[in-house]
Amino acid sequence: MGGKHEDALLLRRISRDAYGARGLYRRSIGSFSTALAEIGWLQEQLRAEHLAAHLAQRAILSEMQAQKYAELRGYSGKMTHQHAH
């Protein structure tokens, strides 16, 4: 479900996380706060893209496919499944 926008956000987040780890002892509290705020925003955007992909997927499924999908995901109570991503 990784669209171009989602992939770009993920790469940006990874690079920000890596930059923060490399600069741990050379950065100030203010710069960490700014970096953490940006990482939090990127995580929020990535989550929104992920959920939008789920909604878009549901929109193209037939009712029968949607029911099977819900069953396989554990939403119908017939199976237990943890969402792992």
PyMOL Python script that loads the backbone (N, CA, C, O; Angstrom):
from pymol import cmd

cmd.read_pdbstr("""\
ATOM      1  N   MET A   1       0.811  -1.197   0.000  1.00  0.00           N
ATOM      2  CA  MET A   1       0.000   0.000   0.000  1.00  0.00           C
ATOM      3  C   MET A   1       0.854   1.261   0.000  1.00  0.00           C
ATOM      4  O   MET A   1       0.344   2.358   0.228  1.00  0.00           O
ATOM      5  N   GLY A   2       2.132   1.111  -0.251  1.00  0.00           N
ATOM      6  CA  GLY A   2       3.023   2.244  -0.203  1.00  0.00           C
ATOM      7  C   GLY A   2       2.966   3.065  -1.466  1.00  0.00           C
ATOM      8  O   GLY A   2       3.614   2.725  -2.456  1.00  0.00           O
ATOM      9  N   GLY A   3       2.199   4.144  -1.452  1.00  0.00           N
ATOM     10  CA  GLY A   3       2.161   5.048  -2.584  1.00  0.00           C
ATOM     11  C   GLY A   3       3.378   5.954  -2.572  1.00  0.00           C
ATOM     12  O   GLY A   3       4.169   5.929  -1.630  1.00  0.00           O
ATOM     13  N   LYS A   4       3.529   6.753  -3.620  1.00  0.00           N
ATOM     14  CA  LYS A   4       4.688   7.641  -3.705  1.00  0.00           C
ATOM     15  C   LYS A   4       4.760   8.585  -2.517  1.00  0.00           C
ATOM     16  O   LYS A   4       5.835   8.811  -1.962  1.00  0.00           O
ATOM     17  N   HIS A   5       3.618   9.137  -2.126  1.00  0.00           N
ATOM     18  CA  HIS A   5       3.591  10.094  -1.016  1.00  0.00           C
ATOM     19  C   HIS A   5       3.983   9.408   0.287  1.00  0.00           C
ATOM     20  O   HIS A   5       4.779   9.941   1.061  1.00  0.00           O
ATOM     21  N   GLU A   6       3.424   8.227   0.526  1.00  0.00           N
ATOM     22  CA  GLU A   6       3.728   7.479   1.749  1.00  0.00           C
ATOM     23  C   GLU A   6       5.201   7.087   1.780  1.00  0.00           C
ATOM     24  O   GLU A   6       5.848   7.196   2.821  1.00  0.00           O
ATOM     25  N   ASP A   7       5.738   6.632   0.646  1.00  0.00           N
ATOM     26  CA  ASP A   7       7.143   6.251   0.584  1.00  0.00           C
ATOM     27  C   ASP A   7       8.047   7.447   0.853  1.00  0.00           C
ATOM     28  O   ASP A   7       9.055   7.325   1.549  1.00  0.00           O
ATOM     29  N   ALA A   8       7.686   8.598   0.304  1.00  0.00           N
ATOM     30  CA  ALA A   8       8.479   9.807   0.528  1.00  0.00           C
ATOM     31  C   ALA A   8       8.467  10.197   1.999  1.00  0.00           C
ATOM     32  O   ALA A   8       9.498  10.582   2.551  1.00  0.00           O
ATOM     33  N   LEU A   9       7.305  10.099   2.632  1.00  0.00           N
ATOM     34  CA  LEU A   9       7.226  10.416   4.054  1.00  0.00           C
ATOM     35  C   LEU A   9       8.062   9.452   4.881  1.00  0.00           C
ATOM     36  O   LEU A   9       8.725   9.867   5.831  1.00  0.00           O
ATOM     37  N   LEU A  10       8.038   8.178   4.533  1.00  0.00           N
ATOM     38  CA  LEU A  10       8.814   7.186   5.263  1.00  0.00           C
ATOM     39  C   LEU A  10      10.306   7.457   5.118  1.00  0.00           C
ATOM     40  O   LEU A  10      11.043   7.410   6.103  1.00  0.00           O
ATOM     41  N   LEU A  11      10.755   7.740   3.904  1.00  0.00           N
ATOM     42  CA  LEU A  11      12.170   8.040   3.699  1.00  0.00           C
ATOM     43  C   LEU A  11      12.584   9.293   4.455  1.00  0.00           C
ATOM     44  O   LEU A  11      13.672   9.349   5.027  1.00  0.00           O
ATOM     45  N   ARG A  12      11.724  10.285   4.456  1.00  0.00           N
ATOM     46  CA  ARG A  12      12.028  11.519   5.177  1.00  0.00           C
ATOM     47  C   ARG A  12      12.131  11.249   6.677  1.00  0.00           C
ATOM     48  O   ARG A  12      13.019  11.776   7.347  1.00  0.00           O
ATOM     49  N   ARG A  13      11.229  10.434   7.197  1.00  0.00           N
ATOM     50  CA  ARG A  13      11.261  10.102   8.622  1.00  0.00           C
ATOM     51  C   ARG A  13      12.534   9.334   8.972  1.00  0.00           C
ATOM     52  O   ARG A  13      13.181   9.628   9.977  1.00  0.00           O
ATOM     53  N   ILE A  14      12.892   8.355   8.151  1.00  0.00           N
ATOM     54  CA  ILE A  14      14.102   7.574   8.410  1.00  0.00           C
ATOM     55  C   ILE A  14      15.328   8.474   8.410  1.00  0.00           C
ATOM     56  O   ILE A  14      16.193   8.349   9.277  1.00  0.00           O
ATOM     57  N   SER A  15      15.406   9.378   7.445  1.00  0.00           N
ATOM     58  CA  SER A  15      16.566  10.267   7.386  1.00  0.00           C
ATOM     59  C   SER A  15      16.608  11.200   8.586  1.00  0.00           C
ATOM     60  O   SER A  15      17.689  11.493   9.098  1.00  0.00           O
ATOM     61  N   ARG A  16      15.454  11.671   9.043  1.00  0.00           N
ATOM     62  CA  ARG A  16      15.414  12.535  10.229  1.00  0.00           C
ATOM     63  C   ARG A  16      15.839  11.755  11.465  1.00  0.00           C
ATOM     64  O   ARG A  16      16.599  12.267  12.287  1.00  0.00           O
ATOM     65  N   ASP A  17      15.356  10.519  11.607  1.00  0.00           N
ATOM     66  CA  ASP A  17      15.739   9.689  12.749  1.00  0.00           C
ATOM     67  C   ASP A  17      17.244   9.433  12.744  1.00  0.00           C
ATOM     68  O   ASP A  17      17.895   9.522  13.785  1.00  0.00           O
ATOM     69  N   ALA A  18      17.796   9.115  11.569  1.00  0.00           N
ATOM     70  CA  ALA A  18      19.226   8.844  11.463  1.00  0.00           C
ATOM     71  C   ALA A  18      20.033  10.103  11.767  1.00  0.00           C
ATOM     72  O   ALA A  18      21.050  10.036  12.458  1.00  0.00           O
ATOM     73  N   TYR A  19      19.591  11.239  11.260  1.00  0.00           N
ATOM     74  CA  TYR A  19      20.281  12.501  11.527  1.00  0.00           C
ATOM     75  C   TYR A  19      20.287  12.792  13.022  1.00  0.00           C
ATOM     76  O   TYR A  19      21.306  13.206  13.575  1.00  0.00           O
ATOM     77  N   GLY A  20      19.169  12.578  13.664  1.00  0.00           N
ATOM     78  CA  GLY A  20      19.078  12.819  15.102  1.00  0.00           C
ATOM     79  C   GLY A  20      20.004  11.919  15.889  1.00  0.00           C
ATOM     80  O   GLY A  20      20.624  12.368  16.853  1.00  0.00           O
ATOM     81  N   ALA A  21      20.117  10.653  15.502  1.00  0.00           N
ATOM     82  CA  ALA A  21      20.986   9.715  16.211  1.00  0.00           C
ATOM     83  C   ALA A  21      22.452  10.079  16.026  1.00  0.00           C
ATOM     84  O   ALA A  21      23.224   9.992  16.981  1.00  0.00           O
ATOM     85  N   ARG A  22      22.855  10.481  14.835  1.00  0.00           N
ATOM     86  CA  ARG A  22      24.253  10.847  14.575  1.00  0.00           C
ATOM     87  C   ARG A  22      24.649  12.106  15.323  1.00  0.00           C
ATOM     88  O   ARG A  22      25.788  12.229  15.773  1.00  0.00           O
ATOM     89  N   GLY A  23      23.734  13.031  15.460  1.00  0.00           N
ATOM     90  CA  GLY A  23      24.061  14.308  16.064  1.00  0.00           C
ATOM     91  C   GLY A  23      23.758  14.382  17.544  1.00  0.00           C
ATOM     92  O   GLY A  23      23.682  15.478  18.100  1.00  0.00           O
ATOM     93  N   LEU A  24      23.584  13.249  18.198  1.00  0.00           N
ATOM     94  CA  LEU A  24      23.130  13.205  19.586  1.00  0.00           C
ATOM     95  C   LEU A  24      23.949  14.094  20.513  1.00  0.00           C
ATOM     96  O   LEU A  24      23.375  14.809  21.334  1.00  0.00           O
ATOM     97  N   TYR A  25      25.260  14.067  20.404  1.00  0.00           N
ATOM     98  CA  TYR A  25      26.098  14.807  21.354  1.00  0.00           C
ATOM     99  C   TYR A  25      26.480  16.199  20.862  1.00  0.00           C
ATOM    100  O   TYR A  25      27.153  16.941  21.578  1.00  0.00           O
ATOM    101  N   ARG A  26      26.064  16.560  19.656  1.00  0.00           N
ATOM    102  CA  ARG A  26      26.422  17.868  19.107  1.00  0.00           C
ATOM    103  C   ARG A  26      25.238  18.811  19.013  1.00  0.00           C
ATOM    104  O   ARG A  26      25.388  19.937  18.539  1.00  0.00           O
ATOM    105  N   ARG A  27      24.080  18.385  19.447  1.00  0.00           N
ATOM    106  CA  ARG A  27      22.884  19.198  19.247  1.00  0.00           C
ATOM    107  C   ARG A  27      22.368  19.738  20.567  1.00  0.00           C
ATOM    108  O   ARG A  27      22.657  19.202  21.637  1.00  0.00           O
ATOM    109  N   SER A  28      21.607  20.800  20.469  1.00  0.00           N
ATOM    110  CA  SER A  28      21.033  21.421  21.662  1.00  0.00           C
ATOM    111  C   SER A  28      19.638  20.864  21.925  1.00  0.00           C
ATOM    112  O   SER A  28      19.057  20.190  21.074  1.00  0.00           O
ATOM    113  N   ILE A  29      19.108  21.152  23.113  1.00  0.00           N
ATOM    114  CA  ILE A  29      17.749  20.732  23.458  1.00  0.00           C
ATOM    115  C   ILE A  29      16.743  21.331  22.475  1.00  0.00           C
ATOM    116  O   ILE A  29      15.796  20.662  22.062  1.00  0.00           O
ATOM    117  N   GLY A  30      16.953  22.582  22.107  1.00  0.00           N
ATOM    118  CA  GLY A  30      16.038  23.232  21.160  1.00  0.00           C
ATOM    119  C   GLY A  30      15.993  22.528  19.822  1.00  0.00           C
ATOM    120  O   GLY A  30      14.918  22.342  19.251  1.00  0.00           O
ATOM    121  N   SER A  31      17.156  22.134  19.313  1.00  0.00           N
ATOM    122  CA  SER A  31      17.172  21.451  18.019  1.00  0.00           C
ATOM    123  C   SER A  31      16.560  20.058  18.136  1.00  0.00           C
ATOM    124  O   SER A  31      15.928  19.576  17.196  1.00  0.00           O
ATOM    125  N   PHE A  32      16.748  19.406  19.297  1.00  0.00           N
ATOM    126  CA  PHE A  32      16.097  18.110  19.503  1.00  0.00           C
ATOM    127  C   PHE A  32      14.588  18.272  19.542  1.00  0.00           C
ATOM    128  O   PHE A  32      13.859  17.471  18.957  1.00  0.00           O
ATOM    129  N   SER A  33      14.120  19.294  20.221  1.00  0.00           N
ATOM    130  CA  SER A  33      12.675  19.527  20.293  1.00  0.00           C
ATOM    131  C   SER A  33      12.092  19.746  18.906  1.00  0.00           C
ATOM    132  O   SER A  33      11.029  19.217  18.580  1.00  0.00           O
ATOM    133  N   THR A  34      12.783  20.518  18.101  1.00  0.00           N
ATOM    134  CA  THR A  34      12.333  20.767  16.734  1.00  0.00           C
ATOM    135  C   THR A  34      12.330  19.475  15.925  1.00  0.00           C
ATOM    136  O   THR A  34      11.366  19.182  15.217  1.00  0.00           O
ATOM    137  N   ALA A  35      13.413  18.702  16.031  1.00  0.00           N
ATOM    138  CA  ALA A  35      13.505  17.438  15.291  1.00  0.00           C
ATOM    139  C   ALA A  35      12.423  16.466  15.741  1.00  0.00           C
ATOM    140  O   ALA A  35      11.803  15.802  14.910  1.00  0.00           O
ATOM    141  N   LEU A  36      12.190  16.376  17.049  1.00  0.00           N
ATOM    142  CA  LEU A  36      11.163  15.466  17.562  1.00  0.00           C
ATOM    143  C   LEU A  36       9.769  15.890  17.117  1.00  0.00           C
ATOM    144  O   LEU A  36       8.927  15.047  16.807  1.00  0.00           O
ATOM    145  N   ALA A  37       9.530  17.193  17.087  1.00  0.00           N
ATOM    146  CA  ALA A  37       8.231  17.683  16.617  1.00  0.00           C
ATOM    147  C   ALA A  37       8.028  17.324  15.147  1.00  0.00           C
ATOM    148  O   ALA A  37       6.936  16.921  14.747  1.00  0.00           O
ATOM    149  N   GLU A  38       9.081  17.469  14.346  1.00  0.00           N
ATOM    150  CA  GLU A  38       8.970  17.129  12.925  1.00  0.00           C
ATOM    151  C   GLU A  38       8.771  15.627  12.743  1.00  0.00           C
ATOM    152  O   GLU A  38       7.958  15.207  11.919  1.00  0.00           O
ATOM    153  N   ILE A  39       9.503  14.815  13.502  1.00  0.00           N
ATOM    154  CA  ILE A  39       9.338  13.364  13.415  1.00  0.00           C
ATOM    155  C   ILE A  39       7.917  12.973  13.808  1.00  0.00           C
ATOM    156  O   ILE A  39       7.308  12.121  13.161  1.00  0.00           O
ATOM    157  N   GLY A  40       7.386  13.587  14.860  1.00  0.00           N
ATOM    158  CA  GLY A  40       6.006  13.317  15.273  1.00  0.00           C
ATOM    159  C   GLY A  40       5.017  13.672  14.182  1.00  0.00           C
ATOM    160  O   GLY A  40       4.075  12.923  13.924  1.00  0.00           O
ATOM    161  N   TRP A  41       5.228  14.817  13.536  1.00  0.00           N
ATOM    162  CA  TRP A  41       4.352  15.232  12.439  1.00  0.00           C
ATOM    163  C   TRP A  41       4.442  14.238  11.285  1.00  0.00           C
ATOM    164  O   TRP A  41       3.424  13.873  10.697  1.00  0.00           O
ATOM    165  N   LEU A  42       5.669  13.796  10.956  1.00  0.00           N
ATOM    166  CA  LEU A  42       5.845  12.830   9.877  1.00  0.00           C
ATOM    167  C   LEU A  42       5.166  11.502  10.201  1.00  0.00           C
ATOM    168  O   LEU A  42       4.566  10.882   9.322  1.00  0.00           O
ATOM    169  N   GLN A  43       5.256  11.061  11.456  1.00  0.00           N
ATOM    170  CA  GLN A  43       4.575   9.831  11.860  1.00  0.00           C
ATOM    171  C   GLN A  43       3.065   9.980  11.698  1.00  0.00           C
ATOM    172  O   GLN A  43       2.389   9.055  11.246  1.00  0.00           O
ATOM    173  N   GLU A  44       2.548  11.131  12.063  1.00  0.00           N
ATOM    174  CA  GLU A  44       1.113  11.403  11.920  1.00  0.00           C
ATOM    175  C   GLU A  44       0.695  11.364  10.449  1.00  0.00           C
ATOM    176  O   GLU A  44      -0.340  10.791  10.108  1.00  0.00           O
ATOM    177  N   GLN A  45       1.503  11.975   9.583  1.00  0.00           N
ATOM    178  CA  GLN A  45       1.198  11.984   8.151  1.00  0.00           C
ATOM    179  C   GLN A  45       1.265  10.577   7.568  1.00  0.00           C
ATOM    180  O   GLN A  45       0.423  10.198   6.754  1.00  0.00           O
ATOM    181  N   LEU A  46       2.263   9.808   7.983  1.00  0.00           N
ATOM    182  CA  LEU A  46       2.404   8.439   7.500  1.00  0.00           C
ATOM    183  C   LEU A  46       1.218   7.585   7.931  1.00  0.00           C
ATOM    184  O   LEU A  46       0.711   6.784   7.146  1.00  0.00           O
ATOM    185  N   ARG A  47       0.777   7.750   9.167  1.00  0.00           N
ATOM    186  CA  ARG A  47      -0.385   7.006   9.669  1.00  0.00           C
ATOM    187  C   ARG A  47      -1.644   7.388   8.883  1.00  0.00           C
ATOM    188  O   ARG A  47      -2.456   6.525   8.549  1.00  0.00           O
ATOM    189  N   ALA A  48      -1.802   8.670   8.593  1.00  0.00           N
ATOM    190  CA  ALA A  48      -2.961   9.120   7.816  1.00  0.00           C
ATOM    191  C   ALA A  48      -2.949   8.488   6.421  1.00  0.00           C
ATOM    192  O   ALA A  48      -3.990   8.054   5.929  1.00  0.00           O
ATOM    193  N   GLU A  49      -1.778   8.435   5.785  1.00  0.00           N
ATOM    194  CA  GLU A  49      -1.662   7.802   4.464  1.00  0.00           C
ATOM    195  C   GLU A  49      -2.004   6.320   4.548  1.00  0.00           C
ATOM    196  O   GLU A  49      -2.681   5.783   3.671  1.00  0.00           O
ATOM    197  N   HIS A  50      -1.541   5.669   5.592  1.00  0.00           N
ATOM    198  CA  HIS A  50      -1.806   4.242   5.788  1.00  0.00           C
ATOM    199  C   HIS A  50      -3.312   3.992   5.923  1.00  0.00           C
ATOM    200  O   HIS A  50      -3.857   3.092   5.283  1.00  0.00           O
ATOM    201  N   LEU A  51      -3.966   4.781   6.745  1.00  0.00           N
ATOM    202  CA  LEU A  51      -5.410   4.618   6.936  1.00  0.00           C
ATOM    203  C   LEU A  51      -6.187   4.964   5.671  1.00  0.00           C
ATOM    204  O   LEU A  51      -7.189   4.319   5.360  1.00  0.00           O
ATOM    205  N   ALA A  52      -5.730   5.977   4.941  1.00  0.00           N
ATOM    206  CA  ALA A  52      -6.383   6.336   3.678  1.00  0.00           C
ATOM    207  C   ALA A  52      -6.283   5.182   2.679  1.00  0.00           C
ATOM    208  O   ALA A  52      -7.216   4.936   1.915  1.00  0.00           O
ATOM    209  N   ALA A  53      -5.156   4.479   2.686  1.00  0.00           N
ATOM    210  CA  ALA A  53      -4.993   3.328   1.795  1.00  0.00           C
ATOM    211  C   ALA A  53      -5.981   2.223   2.156  1.00  0.00           C
ATOM    212  O   ALA A  53      -6.548   1.584   1.271  1.00  0.00           O
ATOM    213  N   HIS A  54      -6.189   1.996   3.456  1.00  0.00           N
ATOM    214  CA  HIS A  54      -7.180   1.003   3.878  1.00  0.00           C
ATOM    215  C   HIS A  54      -8.584   1.397   3.408  1.00  0.00           C
ATOM    216  O   HIS A  54      -9.337   0.549   2.928  1.00  0.00           O
ATOM    217  N   LEU A  55      -8.931   2.657   3.541  1.00  0.00           N
ATOM    218  CA  LEU A  55     -10.250   3.121   3.107  1.00  0.00           C
ATOM    219  C   LEU A  55     -10.407   3.010   1.591  1.00  0.00           C
ATOM    220  O   LEU A  55     -11.469   2.628   1.099  1.00  0.00           O
ATOM    221  N   ALA A  56      -9.355   3.344   0.859  1.00  0.00           N
ATOM    222  CA  ALA A  56      -9.405   3.240  -0.599  1.00  0.00           C
ATOM    223  C   ALA A  56      -9.552   1.783  -1.023  1.00  0.00           C
ATOM    224  O   ALA A  56     -10.267   1.471  -1.975  1.00  0.00           O
ATOM    225  N   GLN A  57      -8.870   0.901  -0.309  1.00  0.00           N
ATOM    226  CA  GLN A  57      -8.977  -0.527  -0.615  1.00  0.00           C
ATOM    227  C   GLN A  57     -10.411  -1.003  -0.406  1.00  0.00           C
ATOM    228  O   GLN A  57     -10.953  -1.731  -1.239  1.00  0.00           O
ATOM    229  N   ARG A  58     -11.016  -0.602   0.684  1.00  0.00           N
ATOM    230  CA  ARG A  58     -12.390  -1.020   0.994  1.00  0.00           C
ATOM    231  C   ARG A  58     -13.360  -0.528  -0.078  1.00  0.00           C
ATOM    232  O   ARG A  58     -14.325  -1.215  -0.412  1.00  0.00           O
ATOM    233  N   ALA A  59     -13.104   0.646  -0.604  1.00  0.00           N
ATOM    234  CA  ALA A  59     -14.004   1.237  -1.595  1.00  0.00           C
ATOM    235  C   ALA A  59     -14.045   0.446  -2.901  1.00  0.00           C
ATOM    236  O   ALA A  59     -15.029   0.535  -3.635  1.00  0.00           O
ATOM    237  N   ILE A  60     -13.004  -0.323  -3.207  1.00  0.00           N
ATOM    238  CA  ILE A  60     -12.987  -1.056  -4.474  1.00  0.00           C
ATOM    239  C   ILE A  60     -13.391  -2.524  -4.323  1.00  0.00           C
ATOM    240  O   ILE A  60     -13.479  -3.247  -5.315  1.00  0.00           O
ATOM    241  N   LEU A  61     -13.635  -2.963  -3.093  1.00  0.00           N
ATOM    242  CA  LEU A  61     -14.030  -4.354  -2.868  1.00  0.00           C
ATOM    243  C   LEU A  61     -15.541  -4.524  -3.016  1.00  0.00           C
ATOM    244  O   LEU A  61     -16.317  -3.629  -2.684  1.00  0.00           O
ATOM    245  N   SER A  62     -15.939  -5.685  -3.519  1.00  0.00           N
ATOM    246  CA  SER A  62     -17.363  -6.015  -3.521  1.00  0.00           C
ATOM    247  C   SER A  62     -17.773  -6.309  -2.077  1.00  0.00           C
ATOM    248  O   SER A  62     -16.921  -6.446  -1.200  1.00  0.00           O
ATOM    249  N   GLU A  63     -19.071  -6.403  -1.839  1.00  0.00           N
ATOM    250  CA  GLU A  63     -19.539  -6.687  -0.476  1.00  0.00           C
ATOM    251  C   GLU A  63     -19.010  -8.038   0.008  1.00  0.00           C
ATOM    252  O   GLU A  63     -18.608  -8.176   1.163  1.00  0.00           O
ATOM    253  N   MET A  64     -19.012  -9.025  -0.878  1.00  0.00           N
ATOM    254  CA  MET A  64     -18.517 -10.354  -0.515  1.00  0.00           C
ATOM    255  C   MET A  64     -17.016 -10.309  -0.184  1.00  0.00           C
ATOM    256  O   MET A  64     -16.568 -10.918   0.788  1.00  0.00           O
ATOM    257  N   GLN A  65     -16.254  -9.585  -0.999  1.00  0.00           N
ATOM    258  CA  GLN A  65     -14.822  -9.443  -0.746  1.00  0.00           C
ATOM    259  C   GLN A  65     -14.571  -8.714   0.571  1.00  0.00           C
ATOM    260  O   GLN A  65     -13.675  -9.081   1.330  1.00  0.00           O
ATOM    261  N   ALA A  66     -15.366  -7.684   0.835  1.00  0.00           N
ATOM    262  CA  ALA A  66     -15.214  -6.917   2.073  1.00  0.00           C
ATOM    263  C   ALA A  66     -15.505  -7.787   3.288  1.00  0.00           C
ATOM    264  O   ALA A  66     -14.821  -7.682   4.307  1.00  0.00           O
ATOM    265  N   GLN A  67     -16.509  -8.641   3.187  1.00  0.00           N
ATOM    266  CA  GLN A  67     -16.826  -9.546   4.292  1.00  0.00           C
ATOM    267  C   GLN A  67     -15.693 -10.540   4.524  1.00  0.00           C
ATOM    268  O   GLN A  67     -15.333 -10.816   5.668  1.00  0.00           O
ATOM    269  N   LYS A  68     -15.134 -11.074   3.449  1.00  0.00           N
ATOM    270  CA  LYS A  68     -14.019 -12.018   3.568  1.00  0.00           C
ATOM    271  C   LYS A  68     -12.798 -11.317   4.151  1.00  0.00           C
ATOM    272  O   LYS A  68     -12.102 -11.870   5.002  1.00  0.00           O
ATOM    273  N   TYR A  69     -12.545 -10.104   3.691  1.00  0.00           N
ATOM    274  CA  TYR A  69     -11.431  -9.311   4.212  1.00  0.00           C
ATOM    275  C   TYR A  69     -11.597  -9.097   5.716  1.00  0.00           C
ATOM    276  O   TYR A  69     -10.649  -9.273   6.483  1.00  0.00           O
ATOM    277  N   ALA A  70     -12.798  -8.720   6.130  1.00  0.00           N
ATOM    278  CA  ALA A  70     -13.065  -8.496   7.553  1.00  0.00           C
ATOM    279  C   ALA A  70     -12.865  -9.782   8.347  1.00  0.00           C
ATOM    280  O   ALA A  70     -12.323  -9.760   9.452  1.00  0.00           O
ATOM    281  N   GLU A  71     -13.301 -10.890   7.783  1.00  0.00           N
ATOM    282  CA  GLU A  71     -13.128 -12.181   8.459  1.00  0.00           C
ATOM    283  C   GLU A  71     -11.643 -12.513   8.616  1.00  0.00           C
ATOM    284  O   GLU A  71     -11.201 -12.907   9.695  1.00  0.00           O
ATOM    285  N   LEU A  72     -10.883 -12.351   7.540  1.00  0.00           N
ATOM    286  CA  LEU A  72      -9.454 -12.655   7.586  1.00  0.00           C
ATOM    287  C   LEU A  72      -8.692 -11.726   8.523  1.00  0.00           C
ATOM    288  O   LEU A  72      -7.707 -12.129   9.141  1.00  0.00           O
ATOM    289  N   ARG A  73      -9.149 -10.487   8.624  1.00  0.00           N
ATOM    290  CA  ARG A  73      -8.500  -9.521   9.518  1.00  0.00           C
ATOM    291  C   ARG A  73      -8.904  -9.729  10.973  1.00  0.00           C
ATOM    292  O   ARG A  73      -8.316  -9.133  11.875  1.00  0.00           O
ATOM    293  N   GLY A  74      -9.911 -10.578  11.203  1.00  0.00           N
ATOM    294  CA  GLY A  74     -10.344 -10.834  12.569  1.00  0.00           C
ATOM    295  C   GLY A  74     -11.417  -9.891  13.058  1.00  0.00           C
ATOM    296  O   GLY A  74     -11.700  -9.852  14.256  1.00  0.00           O
ATOM    297  N   TYR A  75     -12.021  -9.131  12.164  1.00  0.00           N
ATOM    298  CA  TYR A  75     -13.040  -8.160  12.559  1.00  0.00           C
ATOM    299  C   TYR A  75     -14.404  -8.796  12.785  1.00  0.00           C
ATOM    300  O   TYR A  75     -15.268  -8.203  13.430  1.00  0.00           O
ATOM    301  N   SER A  76     -14.603 -10.013  12.252  1.00  0.00           N
ATOM    302  CA  SER A  76     -15.915 -10.639  12.353  1.00  0.00           C
ATOM    303  C   SER A  76     -16.061 -11.521  13.585  1.00  0.00           C
ATOM    304  O   SER A  76     -17.154 -12.012  13.868  1.00  0.00           O
ATOM    305  N   GLY A  77     -14.977 -11.725  14.318  1.00  0.00           N
ATOM    306  CA  GLY A  77     -15.028 -12.557  15.508  1.00  0.00           C
ATOM    307  C   GLY A  77     -14.789 -14.026  15.231  1.00  0.00           C
ATOM    308  O   GLY A  77     -14.677 -14.811  16.173  1.00  0.00           O
ATOM    309  N   LYS A  78     -14.707 -14.429  13.959  1.00  0.00           N
ATOM    310  CA  LYS A  78     -14.479 -15.836  13.624  1.00  0.00           C
ATOM    311  C   LYS A  78     -13.016 -16.234  13.807  1.00  0.00           C
ATOM    312  O   LYS A  78     -12.718 -17.380  14.143  1.00  0.00           O
ATOM    313  N   MET A  79     -12.122 -15.303  13.590  1.00  0.00           N
ATOM    314  CA  MET A  79     -10.696 -15.567  13.726  1.00  0.00           C
ATOM    315  C   MET A  79     -10.093 -14.460  14.572  1.00  0.00           C
ATOM    316  O   MET A  79     -10.637 -13.357  14.629  1.00  0.00           O
ATOM    317  N   THR A  80      -8.988 -14.737  15.222  1.00  0.00           N
ATOM    318  CA  THR A  80      -8.279 -13.679  15.930  1.00  0.00           C
ATOM    319  C   THR A  80      -7.015 -13.367  15.160  1.00  0.00           C
ATOM    320  O   THR A  80      -6.270 -14.263  14.763  1.00  0.00           O
ATOM    321  N   HIS A  81      -6.788 -12.104  14.959  1.00  0.00           N
ATOM    322  CA  HIS A  81      -5.626 -11.656  14.204  1.00  0.00           C
ATOM    323  C   HIS A  81      -5.229 -10.283  14.727  1.00  0.00           C
ATOM    324  O   HIS A  81      -6.078  -9.415  14.931  1.00  0.00           O
ATOM    325  N   GLN A  82      -3.956 -10.099  14.937  1.00  0.00           N
ATOM    326  CA  GLN A  82      -3.452  -8.797  15.361  1.00  0.00           C
ATOM    327  C   GLN A  82      -2.919  -8.056  14.147  1.00  0.00           C
ATOM    328  O   GLN A  82      -2.188  -8.626  13.337  1.00  0.00           O
ATOM    329  N   HIS A  83      -3.279  -6.808  14.023  1.00  0.00           N
ATOM    330  CA  HIS A  83      -2.773  -5.965  12.942  1.00  0.00           C
ATOM    331  C   HIS A  83      -1.312  -5.672  13.253  1.00  0.00           C
ATOM    332  O   HIS A  83      -1.014  -4.994  14.237  1.00  0.00           O
ATOM    333  N   ALA A  84      -0.403  -6.170  12.433  1.00  0.00           N
ATOM    334  CA  ALA A  84       1.017  -6.110  12.757  1.00  0.00           C
ATOM    335  C   ALA A  84       1.803  -5.053  12.003  1.00  0.00           C
ATOM    336  O   ALA A  84       3.031  -5.044  12.096  1.00  0.00           O
ATOM    337  N   HIS A  85       1.166  -4.171  11.270  1.00  0.00           N
ATOM    338  CA  HIS A  85       1.966  -3.144  10.602  1.00  0.00           C
ATOM    339  C   HIS A  85       1.448  -1.773  10.871  1.00  0.00           C
ATOM    340  O   HIS A  85       2.010  -0.793  10.381  1.00  0.00           O
TER     341      HIS A  85
END
""", "prot")
cmd.dss("prot")
cmd.show_as("cartoon", "prot")
cmd.util.cbc("prot")
cmd.orient("prot")
